[in-house]
Amino acid sequence: MSHKFALFAAVLFLTLTLAAAAAEGLTSTNDMVFDAVESREGVYLAPMPAAAPPPLYTEGYAPPQVLELRRPDGQPLRIGRLITSCTCIVASMEKREFAPGEQALVTVRVVKEPPMKGAKYAVIAQVLSPLEVMVQYDVVVP
């Protein structure tokens, strides 16, 4: 095998691997984050209007909630991670990168009984672009 072919194969493999990683969905982890903010430079999480019905799930302790990750002028968006403050909730997104103007939706599900009903639990999105920031929205678990 020639060196040129081996180099081409390596570059092709790396390109396909990175493209697959960018298109994959995202599920939250539980972690302690102390530097998250509600909003910075127009980037924030907001609940979707009631007119947008949340996805249906057969399991769960409460109906899912849908949040939108908003950014100024609908700029392209890239997400690093999602974090929740309780193992009782899971946040997920269908992908990590969003085109200009494309809605970036976060689905929040209650997957097990929360330690305190009626309490607020943090959902945090690590935004990598258009700026680096950790934005937080507190969901109430009924």
Number of C-alpha atoms within 10 A of each C-alpha: 5 6 8 9 10 11 11 11 12 11 12 11 12 12 11 11 11 10 11 10 11 16 13 12 12 18 17 20 18 16 13 10 13 7 9 17 14 14 16 14 10 10 23 23 24 17 14 16 10 9 6 8 11 16 12 9 9 6 11 15 16 14 17 20 20 23 21 16 21 20 23 12 9 16 15 16 23 20 23 14 18 25 24 26 19 19 18 18 27 23 23 19 19 14 18 20 20 17 12 12 14 13 14 23 19 26 17 23 23 21 15 15 14 17 10 10 10 11 12 15 20 18 25 28 24 18 21 16 16 16 14 14 21 25 22 24 22 16 18 12 21 13
